[in-house]
Amino acid sequence: MTSIQISDPRPGNTNAIQHTSSGEAGWQRQGKLWSNLKELCDLLRIPAAPSVNDEEFLFQHVQFKTGQRIHTIGQPFDTLFIVHSEFLKTVLIDEYGNEQVLSFPMKGDLFGVDGIHTKRYSSEAVALSNCDLILLPFKKFTALGRSYIELEHAMYSVMSRELVREQAMVNMLGALSAEAREARFLVSLSERFAEMGYSIKLFNLRMTRHEIGSYLGLTLETVSRTLSAFN
């Protein structure tokens, strides 16, 4: 059974389950951190194109601080983002300023795909902790696809993987009780941490209880009551 240890890692957050931070990757070039294509593919858990020179395609890292916005709703689309370390949230915001959490991207996740259709991002991405992202300019992605078909197919499989994950969440919201939703959420996080080589029993929840409730379709009171019961 996954054990939960409550603490307060950041203002407004009453949930914590600790894990160690990931190691550095890539190398410094002109004062900035870059990754090559193989490192990018390893992070996304897809096979790299064997014929690609390691330094033929390089991808820049950018760091964001807690609370910073990576992109906003309606912003022109030109870049996909890959999480190298730490956590974010993607949200929809209605005309009254109400926020609906769509996902919690973490290491190895790709986001920004929602901007491809209209050439503008339809959601907002916000750092939940100091995070490191790798930029994948869409023009560079399409150029890679033209040159390396197998790599393009692998990238599409990553996009499909994210879509399947979102569909599973929608199905869960309609079929499970509040307690089961939160339990499934924690188990899902545990499995993701296991994939990254972290502990499956002790890890940080960077999101607040309010954000968890928004994601799971539950009130703050329900989330707090259920987490207390689990604990």
N, C-alpha and C positions, 0 to 999 in steps of 0.2 A: 504494500500500500504506500502511496506517495505521502510523505509527511510534510506538514506545512508549519513553517516557523514565522510568526508574525513579528515585524519590526517596522521602521519608518525610514526608508532610504532616501526619500525626497519629500518636499513640502506637498501635503495633500494626499500622500500615498501611505496607506496603512498596511500594505501587503508586501511581504518580502520573503523570498526563498533564494538563498545565495548560490552563486556559481563563480568560477574563476574567469577572468577575462581572456579573450583569445590572443594568440601571439601575433606579432607583426608579419606582414607579407609585403612583397614587392621591394622596390628600392628607391632611393632618392635620386631625382634627376632635376637639376636646376631648382633645388630647394623644395621639390614637391615629390610626393610618393606616387609611384606608378606600378601597375601590374601588367604582366604580359598575358597573351591569350590563354596559355595553358593554365595559369593561375586563376584566370577568370572562369574557365571551364571546370576546374576542380572545385571552385567555390559554388558553382551552380549544379555540381554533380552530374555533368554531362561529359561525353568523350571529346577530347580536343582533336582538331584536324591535324594529322601527323605531318602533313607537308608544309605547315605554316612555320616560318622562322619565328623564334621566340621574341625577337625584337622588331618584327615586321609590323605588328600591331600592339600598341601600348595604350593603357587606359588609366586615366588620372584618378587619384583618390581625392575626395574633398571631405573635410571634417565639419560637423555641425554640432552646436551646443544644445543642451536640453532646452526645449521650447522653441527652437528655431524652426521655421518653415522651409521645407525643401522646395516645394512648389505649391501654388495656390490654385483654386478653382478659376478656370477661364484663362489662365496663363498660357501663352503660346507653347506648344509642345515641340521639343527638339531632342530630348534626352530620355533614355531609360536609366534607371538607377538599380544598382546591385548592392545589397547590404553586406559590408565586410565585417562589421562588428556592431554590437549593441542593438537597440530597439527603436522602432518608430510606430506611429499609427497613421492610417489613412482615414479620412473622414469626409462626409458630406455635410454641408451647412445650409440650412434652409433660410428663407427670407427673413425670419425672425432671429436668426443667429443660433438656432438650436443645432447641436452637433450629433451626427449619427456615425459611430465608429464602424468602419468597414473591415479593417484588418489590422494586424500587428506585425508588420514585416520585421524579420530578424535575420541573422547571418545566413547568407546563401539565398535570400529571397530577392526576386525581381519585382520592381513596381514602376508605375508610370505608364503602363500599357494602355490605360484608359484614355490616353491622349492621342493614340494612333488614329482613331476613327475621325474625329472632328478637328484634329491638329491643335486641340486645346485640352489641357488637363480638366477632367470632370470631377476630380476629388482634390483634397488637400493632404499633403504629407507633412507630419510634424515629428521632430525628434523627441522621444521620451527620455533619452539619456544622451550624453555626449557620444556621438556615433561617427563611424567612418564609412563613407559610401564610395563606390566606384562608378564613374560616369561612363555610360555607353551611348554616345551620340547616335541618334537614329540613322543618320546618313552613313556613319561608319558600319552600323549593323547591317544595313541594306547592301553596302559594298562587300562586306564579308559574305553575305548570303549569295551574292552573284558569283563570287570566286570559289566558295566552298559550300556546295549544296548540302553535304551531310551535316555541316555545322549549322546551317540555317534550319534544317529539320530538327536538330537537337534544341535550338533556341525556341522553336515553336512548341516543342514538347514542354519546355519550362513554362511558357505562357499558359499552356493547357493545364499543367499541374496546378498553377495558381487558380485557374477557373474552377477546376474540380474541387479544390479546397473550399472555395467560396460557395459552391453548390452544396457541398456537404454541410456547411454551416447553416444554410437556408433550410435544408431538410431537418436538421437538428432542432432548429427553433420551432418548427411546427409540430414536432413529434415528441419532445421530451419535457419533463417537468423541470422546474427551476433548479432543484437539487441535481438532477441528472445533467442539465446543461453546464452547470459549474463544474461538476465532476468530470464531464467530458472535456471541458476546456482545460482543466489542470492536467489531465492525462495526455491530451494532445500536446501541451507544452512540454511535458516530461519526455514524450517521444521525440520531439524536435531537439531538445537538449541532448538526448542520448545520441542522435544522429551527428551532433556536433562534438561529441566526445566529452560532454559535461555530465555531472551527476543527474540521475533521474529523480532524485529525492530531495535535493536541496538546490534551489535556484531562485533568482530574483524575479519578482513580478514588478516590472517598471511602470505598468499602468495603474491608475487609481481604481478604486472600487466603482466609482462613477463610470469610468471608461469601460470597465469590464461589463457593467450593467448595460451600457449603450450597445456594446458589441453583442451581448447575449439576449437583448430584448427584455431586461429585468430592471427593476427599480434598485436604487442604491440601498434601500432598506433590506430588500430581499437578498442582495449580494452579501451584505454585511452579516445578516442573520445566518445565511447558509455557510459562509466561511467560518463563522464562529462555531457553528455546529460541527463542521468538519474538524476544526482544530481541537 
